[in-house]
Amino acid sequence: MRGFAVLAAALLVVPLHPGAAQAAPELPFRDPSRPLAARVDDLVGRLTLDEKISLLHQYQPAIPRLGIGLFKTGTEALHGVAWSSDHGAGGAKIDATATVFPQAVGLASTWDPELIKRVGSAVGDELRGFHVQNPQVWGLNAWAPVVNPLRDPRWGRNEEGYSEDPLLTGAIATAYGDGLQGDDPDHLKVAPTLKHYAAYNNETLRDRTSSNVPQRVLDEYDRKPFEIALKNGSATGVMAAYNLINGRPATVDPDLGTLLRDWSDQRLFNVSDAWAPTNLTGSQAYFATRAEADAATIKAGLDSFTVDDTNAEPTTTAIKQALTQGLLTEADVDESVGNALSIRFRLGEFDPDGGPYATIAPSVIDSPAHRALARRTAADAAVLLNNDGILPLRAGGSLAVVGPTAGKLYSDWYGGQLPYRVSILDGLTERASSVTTGTGADRIALREVTTGRYVTAGAETVGVTGSSPTAASQFDSVDWGDGVSTLRSVANGKLISYNWGPFVTNADEPNGWFVQQQFRQERQPDGTYVLHYVGYETQESWFPANHYVTVGDDGNLTLGASSAAGAARFTRELLVDGVAQAAAAAKKARTAVVVVGTDPFVAAREVHDRSSLALGERQETLITAVRKANPRTVVVVQSSYPQTIPAAPGVLWTTHAGAETGHAVADVLFGDVNPAGRLTQTWYRSAAQLPADLLEYDIIQSRQTYLYSAAKPLYPFGHGLSYTTFTYGRPAVRDGKVTVTVTNTGKRTGSEVVQLYTHQRSSRDVTPIKQLRGFEKVTLRPGQSKTVTIALTTADLARWDQTRGRRVVETSVHDVLLGSSSTDIRARTTLAVRGETIPPRDLSKTTRAETFDAYAGVKLLDETKTSGTVVGAQAPGDWLAFKDATLRNTGRFTATAAGTGTVQIRVGSPTGRLLGTATLADTGSVYTYRSMTVPLARFSGRTTVYLVPSPGLRLAGFTIS
C-alpha cells in the first residue's frame, strides 16, 4: 500500500495558484511547450465518457484523478466585474464590490478604442483578483461584451449595447475584448464571450418571438459586430440569444457551429443563455424531449448548458439518453468538450505556473489607478448635446442642483456594487460657493374614496388606516417614464414594495430580478386614481392575473383586481409641489442644474421594454419650470438610453457612469475636461419616428437607424459638442486611405472625433443614406493641425447581394463624407469604384424564396429544425417580389413547399397580371416538402415577379421555365 501512496503523491502536487489541484507536469496536457491542439486532445483522451459529459454544464466539476479543479463559466463583466453565482450556495447571485465604469452605451460614447481597451484590461485585472479570492464563484469566463446593435432605443437592454452602428459596435467590442484578454499571444487574462447571437432587441416575450431578418440585414447588420470582434481575435466564444431567428430558436442556430467558427482562428467556446435550453421543450415547444433538445443544441454548436443552476444532473442525463438513442455520437461530445477545455488551457489553468496572469492579486480591485480611470472614462463618455454659451461654468457662484437623480447614483443589473458614491450633487457642491437642492419629487397622500382613510405605512404592512395625512401616510412620488413611478414613505424613507405580498415599506431602492417597487398612478375619468402595480413581468401567464391594488377586509392593500374597474379608488392630494419648490430654489441661484433621467431598474430593463422615449412627465415639467424661473439652466440627463427632452440652454448626457459620476460631470460642466463624447445612437424626436412594432427587425424596409431613416432627429448619430471649434481641410482618397487635415480653431485644447461616412450613389438595391466606414479621435491644442488618416478599401464597400447569396462590390460612385456627426459633414469628395453589375435574375434556375427583393406580410421560417430558411404567408394578400427578372416565354412554375395551400404567380404588382396558380395538397408536416407545379400563361420581358402564397404554405424555392 505504501508504494501506491507514493505514486499518488507524485501525481498530485501542491497548486501554484488558487483554484486547481495540479497533476504532475509530465502529463502531456500540462506541458505548455506543446501545441494547444495537442494538449487539448491529450486531456480529452484521458477523460471517461461520464467525465466528458459533466464538462458540458455551466458548472464543470473537479476531476481529482487528473488534478483538475472546478470551472464555472459566466462571470458578468459588462462594465466592471458585476456578479457571479456561488457554486456552494446553489447558484445564488453574489454581487461584486468593484470599480464600476460607465454603462456599455457610455463606454462606446467615448469613440475611443484605446481608452476602452484600458477599461477592459482593468476589468480583467479585477476579475483575476476576485478569482484569487474565490475561484469557485469568480470564474474567468466573462459574459461580456454585448454586441447586439442598438436598432431600437425602446429595447429594455439598451444600456448593455454599444451603438446602432455595426462598425462602431464591433470596434468598441474588439477594444474591450482585447483588454479583457490581455496582450500575451498564447494566454488569456480573461475569456470574453460575445452576447447575444443574434437579432435580439426585444424583451417582450423574448423566448417566443421570432426576429424576421432577411439575409441581407443579417449579414450587413446583426451579424457584423460578431464578425468584427471574432475576426480580430477579441473573444473566445458567443452566447446564443433567447429569441428565435426566422422561426428557429437561436439556441440551435446552425451559425454557432459553422459561420461563427469560420470567423475565428481559435477554437470557440459557445454557451447558452440562462435556462434557454429548457425553452426548447418549454415555451418554444420545438422538441418533444430534453434528449432531443440537448442533442440538437450540441450539434448546432453550443458547448455549455446554463441551466438548473448548479444541478448538472438533468443535463448529463439528457445527453446520455441522446447518446443511447443515437441522436449524438461521442465524437460530437468530444468536439464540444475540446472547445470547453480550450479556453481553460489558454487561461493558464493547466500550466505548472498558472500562466502569466496568475500573479494578479486582489489589491487591484477598486485600486486608486482604476478609480482615476473610471473618472476619466465617465468624463470622456459624457456628451454635450446643446450649449447656448452657458457652459463651461465658472468656479464659485451659487447653484441650484435639483432633480430626482441629482443626489443619487445607480448601478444596474449587470453593474457591480459601487464601493463609494460621488453623486452629481456631490461633485458640483465641491465647485460652487453655495448650493441649494431638491429632488423635485411631489409629496402626496392617497385617500381611499370609500372609507375616507389614507394609505399609511405601518410597521409590517401598508393599509388604509389614518384619518389624516401623518408622516406615515405621506409619500414622495417620482415619475420615471412610461407612466411608472415609485412611492417613498416620508416616515422611514423606504419605498413601497410588494415582494409577492403583502405591501410593505422596506426597500431602499428598486432592485431584484422582479422589481417590485413600481406603480402607475392612473387617473380615472371622475378625477380619482387607481394604483396599477407593474412590479413583475405581466406578460407571463404564470404570474398572478390581478395587477391592480384593492383594499382587503383587514384594511391592508393587496392585489385584488385585474383591471381598473375593480380597483380601489383614491383621491390624490398634493401636499408639496416638488416642481414648484425646485423652481423657487432655482430662481434664487445664479445657475440652475436640473438632473433628470432614469433608474436602471424602473420602467425599462431586462424583460421590460419601453413604449416611449420620453422622460417622466413630471421630470419634463420640472425642466420647463426651472428654465422659466432661471434662464441660466443646464440639464444633465443621467440615463441608460436616448430620451426626448425639453429644450434648455445647456444639455449634457451621461449614462449611469459609476462611483465617479459626480466628479466626471463636474469636470465637464466646469471645463476641466473639454467634452468629446459622441452619440452612438440617434435621439429621435418621439417614438412616432420609429416603427410601431418593436419587432420590426428589417431596418432596410422599415427605414431604421441613421443608416436608413430620413426623419429629422432631435440629435443625430455621432453628435456631440465641444468647448472649442474645428475646421476640416480638403480630403484626399488614395491607396486605400482617406486623409484630411483637421485644425483646432478655438481657444481650448479639445478632441474631435473625425467620422468617415460613405454613400453609394447607384445600386440595384436600396443602400444606406450614409454609412460609417471609420473614425479617429484626435486631440489638438488651439491652432494645432493634424492630418487624420482613415483606411477605406474597396472591400469595405461590399454589401450583400441577395440574388446570389454573397457579398459584392458594385460599380458605382461613392460620396466620401467627413464630419463631426452623421449630419454635420465638414468635407467631402468622391470615390469611383469599378466592381460588378448585378445581373438580372434568371428564374429558370432554382431561386430560394428567402432571396426576395421586397415583401409584405410574409414571415421567414425554419426550413428544417437544423438548417435552412423558407417563406410563409401570415394572411391573405401577403406577397414577395423578385425584381429585375428576365422572362422568356414562360411555360411552367415549379416550387418546393411544405404544408398546404396555393401560390399565385403575378407580374408587375401583387395584384398584376396572373400567370398561374399552383396548388399544394397537405404534405402532413411543415417540415415535409414536395414539388408543386403549374403551367403559366405566356409572358416575355424584364419585370418584377410577385409570388402571393396563401397562409399555411411554406415556400422553399422555385423555378420559372
FENCOR-V68599 format. One record per backbone hydrogen bond with DSSP energy under -1.0 kcal/mol. NH is the residue of the N-H (numbers start at 1). CO is the residue of the C=O. If there is no record, write none. Layout:
[[NH/CO] [NH/CO]]
//
This chain:
[[5/1] [6/2] [7/3] [8/4] [9/5] [10/6] [11/7] [12/8] [13/22] [22/13] [24/11] [27/24] [30/27] [31/28] [34/31] [39/35] [40/36] [41/37] [42/38] [43/39] [44/40] [45/41] [46/43] [47/44] [52/48] [53/49] [54/50] [55/52] [56/53] [58/305] [60/58] [60/71] [63/68] [66/63] [67/64] [68/63] [71/60] [73/58] [75/141] [76/83] [82/76] [84/94] [86/92] [90/87] [91/86] [94/84] [96/82] [98/417] [101/79] [103/656] [105/159] [106/103] [107/103] [108/104] [110/107] [111/108] [116/112] [117/113] [118/114] [119/115] [120/116] [121/117] [122/118] [123/119] [124/120] [125/121] [126/122] [127/123] [128/124] [129/125] [130/126] [131/127] [132/128] [133/129] [134/130] [137/134] [138/134] [139/137] [142/191] [143/75] [144/142] [147/195] [150/163] [151/149] [155/152] [158/155] [160/157] [161/158] [164/680] [169/165] [170/166] [171/167] [172/168] [173/169] [174/170] [175/171] [176/172] [177/173] [178/174] [179/175] [180/176] [181/177] [182/178] [188/346] [189/181] [191/140] [193/142] [194/237] [195/145] [197/239] [206/203] [208/205] [209/205] [211/244] [213/211] [218/214] [219/215] [220/216] [221/217] [222/217] [223/218] [227/223] [228/224] [229/225] [230/226] [231/227] [232/228] [233/230] [234/229] [236/192] [239/194] [240/271] [241/197] [244/209] [245/248] [246/211] [248/245] [250/243] [252/249] [253/250] [256/253] [257/254] [260/255] [262/258] [263/259] [269/236] [271/238] [272/304] [275/306] [276/273] [278/275] [279/276] [284/279] [286/280] [287/280] [293/289] [294/290] [295/291] [296/292] [297/293] [298/294] [299/295] [300/296] [301/297] [302/297] [303/270] [305/56] [307/305] [311/308] [312/310] [316/312] [317/313] [318/314] [319/315] [320/316] [321/317] [322/318] [323/319] [324/320] [325/321] [326/323] [327/322] [328/322] [333/329] [334/330] [335/331] [336/332] [337/333] [338/334] [339/335] [340/336] [341/337] [342/338] [345/341] [346/342] [347/343] [348/345] [349/344] [351/348] [354/351] [358/355] [360/357] [364/361] [365/362] [367/364] [371/367] [372/368] [373/369] [374/370] [375/371] [376/372] [377/373] [378/374] [379/375] [380/376] [381/377] [383/653] [385/651] [386/651] [388/649] [393/669] [396/431] [399/434] [400/591] [401/436] [402/593] [403/438] [405/595] [406/403] [415/412] [417/96] [422/659] [425/406] [427/423] [428/424] [429/425] [430/426] [431/428] [432/428] [433/397] [434/397] [436/399] [442/477] [443/576] [444/475] [445/573] [447/571] [448/453] [449/569] [452/448] [454/466] [455/446] [456/463] [457/472] [458/461] [462/503] [463/456] [464/555] [465/454] [466/454] [470/468] [473/470] [474/471] [475/444] [476/488] [477/442] [478/486] [480/484] [484/481] [485/519] [486/478] [488/476] [489/494] [490/474] [493/489] [495/507] [496/487] [497/504] [498/516] [501/498] [504/497] [506/495] [507/495] [516/514] [519/485] [520/532] [522/520] [522/530] [524/528] [527/524] [529/570] [530/522] [532/520] [533/547] [534/518] [538/536] [540/537] [543/540] [547/561] [548/561] [549/531] [550/558] [552/556] [555/552] [557/462] [558/550] [560/548] [561/548] [567/564] [568/549] [570/529] [571/447] [573/445] [575/443] [576/443] [578/576] [581/577] [582/578] [583/579] [584/580] [585/581] [586/582] [587/583] [591/398] [592/632] [593/400] [594/634] [595/402] [596/636] [598/638] [602/599] [604/602] [605/608] [608/605] [610/154] [615/644] [620/616] [621/617] [622/618] [623/619] [624/620] [625/621] [626/622] [627/623] [628/624] [629/625] [630/626] [633/631] [634/592] [635/650] [636/594] [637/652] [638/596] [639/654] [644/613] [650/633] [651/386] [652/635] [653/383] [654/637] [657/655] [661/658] [662/422] [664/660] [665/661] [666/662] [667/663] [668/664] [669/665] [670/666] [671/668] [672/667] [673/667] [677/382] [678/109] [679/719] [683/715] [689/686] [690/687] [696/693] [697/695] [699/697] [702/698] [704/699] [708/705] [709/705] [714/683] [715/683] [718/679] [719/716] [721/384] [727/743] [729/741] [732/739] [734/737] [737/734] [738/790] [739/732] [740/788] [742/786] [743/727] [744/784] [745/725] [750/780] [752/778] [754/776] [755/819] [756/774] [757/817] [758/771] [759/815] [761/813] [769/707] [771/758] [773/756] [774/756] [776/754] [778/752] [780/750] [783/744] [784/781] [786/742] [788/740] [790/738] [792/736] [797/794] [798/795] [799/808] [801/806] [805/801] [806/801] [808/799] [811/836] [812/833] [814/831] [815/759] [816/829] [817/757] [818/827] [819/755] [820/824] [822/717] [825/823] [826/818] [827/818] [829/816] [831/814] [833/812] [836/809] [841/884] [845/842] [847/958] [849/956] [851/848] [852/849] [853/881] [854/881] [856/879] [859/872] [861/870] [863/868] [864/867] [870/861] [871/955] [872/859] [878/875] [879/856] [880/947] [881/854] [882/945] [885/943] [886/841] [887/941] [890/939] [893/934] [894/959] [895/932] [896/957] [897/930] [898/954] [900/952] [901/920] [903/918] [904/948] [905/916] [906/946] [907/913] [908/944] [912/909] [915/905] [916/905] [918/903] [920/901] [923/899] [928/925] [930/897] [932/895] [934/893] [936/891] [937/915] [941/887] [943/885] [945/882] [946/906] [947/880] [948/904] [950/902] [953/950] [954/898] [955/871] [956/896] [957/896] [958/847] [959/894] [960/843] [961/892]]
//
